[in-house]
Amino acid sequence: MHELPLIPDVDPSPDVADAATTALWYHERTKHHLRRYARSSGSLDWATQPDPFRTFSGAPTVRLPLVADRLTPAYADLYRPGAVAPQPVGRDTVAALLELSLGLSAWKEFAGNRWALRCNPSSGNLHPTEGYAVLPAVPRLIAGVYHYVSRDHLLERRCTLSADGARRLAGALPPKAFLIGLSSVHWREAWKYGERAFRYCQHDAGHAAAAVRFAAAVLGWSAVLLETLGDADVAALLGLDRADDFAGVEPADREHPDMLLLVGPNLPPGASPVIDAPAVLDGGTWAGTANRLSPSHVHWGVIDDAAVATAKPRTPPPDPASYAMLPPVQSPLEGPPAAQIIRQRRSCLALDGRTAVSAETFFHVLDRLLPRPGVPPWDALLWAPLVHAALFVHRVDGLRPGLYLLERSADVHDRLSAATRGIFAWTRVPGAPEHLPLFLLAEADLRKAARLVSCHQEIASDGAFSLGMVAEFGDTIRRRGAWWYRRLFWEAGVFGQVLYLEAEAAGIRGTGIGCYFDDPMHELLGLTGDGFQSLYHFTAGGPVDDPRLRTRAPYAHLEPLNGR
């Protein structure tokens, strides 16, 4: 990733009362351009690097067993509804869910420095996302609100629910279900990326949501985003609005609410329970004080503006999304365990510029990006797809190099074809599955173009393919509300998580690319205005490992837990 020089000009903020205008203004302001990058500090102040691990001093802790190795479902089984028998809900299975979604996957060492990798990827490995579990009484866990510390694989019990509160929570949820909460510390990304960091926090929230959904599938469970609650409800339920518990930290170290996911076995279709946070928390006992993440901070006011503008209010239950009738995903009957694929996922540092994939593999990867009822991770989102893919095909055996477009919903075709260059062919790809809406736009060697639009990074041209995730943007935000700005980025993050795991399953490796030149990408496609915007890039191919890096097991530093 290139260092990001300062933007010389500062645009005035629009009227913050117009939330959609503010969200669109923030997006326009934080674009990278060929002659300048979005505003940041310009260099890294290592003395203020944020602590990647939040803890709450004084909160009771619960050590969790490391049990993911015991889970045997194959990765391919996750895409076959009903193929994985549901596990019982208890301490050990909640531990497995957290281990495979938000837990550590490895430690890396180089020149005396050591840093952790996690199952949920993060821009710059900075990890703004914090995880919580809100549990009714389950075997070996007291009913309460818990914060997950991935470094130590433990839960901190922030709130012990009263007996009445636990009954209210259990009564509001489907049988055996519980909640996973996600929040973001924007400063962790802003420390390196400045004003553009709010985008990356939303990417990471989407990755984490998908990671939770995949981990639930390994246990035979489901997970779905709760859409009715507002951000204030999420903050209250997770304790993020408790000023006294964050009194020792500066505002930049505070957490912003992202989402709640309903998790559990046999969830009824379209489940969207309404949680009365004050009633659930009434009579509960809170404990713990948040740690300070940095000794000092740089204040990025435009991130605060974006966070306020895109806050979600309470909303009515959404109408269920309608999906095209698609054939089941074709997968091998045998394959590696899902837990193995999830934990070996890495962001590649470089690609070899040689490795190709077969057209069959390429089509298979793209097919996993199409939503199907009851199939993770797309069934976690309750809206029809709004993010599509403009693909740079470099080395796919059986396909001509060029620019391709994958449409993830049928109703976007006329609008997208009208919005792009008139010279594009829009021809269906020979040999592709009939149900896969993949189009060839233009035959060309686009390696230089792919590298250029991805901030001159060779990794975008050295893979088998790379892509930009093109969202139905401006009209969505104006029509549905400014808070959909975040959801579009969440969908892009879910998209990226599928690509990460599919690359691992295919024997290659991928990486998300948050540094790209926004409008040059749009110009390449012929897009004008804000009807469609590229929100995230990705590349996949043959990885080149750095032999100087040493890899350590994720939890070798922990003593074995008796009874695990």
Secondary structure, 3 states (H helix, E strand, C coil): CCCCCCCCCCCCCCCCCCHHHHHHHHHHHCCEECCECCCCCCCCCHHHCCCCCCCEECCCEEECCCCHHHCCCEHHHHHCCCCCCCCCCCHHHHHHHHHHHCCEEEEEEECCEEEEEECCCCHHHCCCEEEEEEECCECCECCEEEEEECCCCEEEEEEECCHHHHHHHHHHCCCCCEEEEEEECHHHHHHHHHHHHHHHHHHHHHHHHHHHHHHHHHCCCEEEECCCCCHHHHHHHHCCCCHHHHCCCCHHHCCEEEEEEEEECCCCCCCCCCCCHHHHHCCCEECCEECCCCCCCCCCHHHHHHHHHCCCCCCCCCCCCCCCCCCCCCCCCCCCEHHHHHHHCCECCCECCCCCEEHHHHHHHHHCCCCCCCCCCHHHCCCCCCEEEEEEECCEECCCCEEEEECCCHHHHHHHHHHCCCCCCCEECCCCCCCCCEEEEEECCCHHHHHHHCCCCHHHCCCCEEEEEEEECHHHHHHHCCCHHHHHHHHHHHHHHHHHHHHHHCCCEEEEECCCEHHHHHHHHCCCCCCEEEEEEEEEECECCCCCCEEECCCCCCCCCCCC
